[in-house]
């Protein structure tokens, strides 16, 4: 089976490429910048030029492809071009996939997205999902609540850098999952008949509130977080204000994502049924505790090496002086 991975240089996409290659698939990656994607070629993937914002490049990229795994998404700072890239480009991709007789199309969306269609990036995901369902392509959709990797920039790095972490006063649990586990399940879906033309929630072992994640980070790294709380009413006011200015859409988009966490009924949905369909046990899914433990161990080790090098350099410089 020949796979085309879209969004292959991203946090999730690169894990899908690695997993698919390890499973013996012939993997092709749709890329705009060959230099940026050079590491994928070193892994064994074939790089195919294509740009979702340039429709004429899409049909040819599907030649000889059996299945597509679409892990691409528009970053919030690129919201001005989001409709062109994520909507029009994806519509053309789906139509081209249909003509190319693609056997399986895998797509990633956001858990409970239908409840938050007022947020532009979530609305784009919904529009693409609806077009996919109507396309008559065989599909599998995975609805994700949050990545482990996102917690690093949200909490881990600010704690290490002694920077303020902003939290809402309301507490909401989110079930996070690692990109390696998502990749494992996504690639496995290609051979699971029960996964066809269905959507599945993906989450972790349990839900975590922001404070619980921060406490976990503090326990592991031994440092105290600087926390400031803000009310949802203030967030709404800030969001409405920043919406007035095009240059501040990124801020507004981030505020929107933060504010929905306080509204969700049960963001930490059980995905026991998902595990059953894909013949997986819960202990095969990585724990957040283990992921953060490994991250901080690596960071602390690098910091110790750096401090040792600095101290050693200072010692050598002092010896040279005398």
PyMOL commands that set and color helices and strands:
alter all, ss='L'
color gray80, all
select helices_A, chain A and resi 13-22+38-43+55-61+76-99+113-116+120-134+148-160+179-191+193-195+210-221+232-242+246-260+272-277+282-284+288-321
alter helices_A, ss='H'
color red, helices_A
select strands_A, chain A and resi 2-6+26-31+46-49+67-70+104-110+139-144+146-147+164-168+176-177+198-202+226-230
alter strands_A, ss='S'
color yellow, strands_A
deselect
rebuild
show_as cartoon
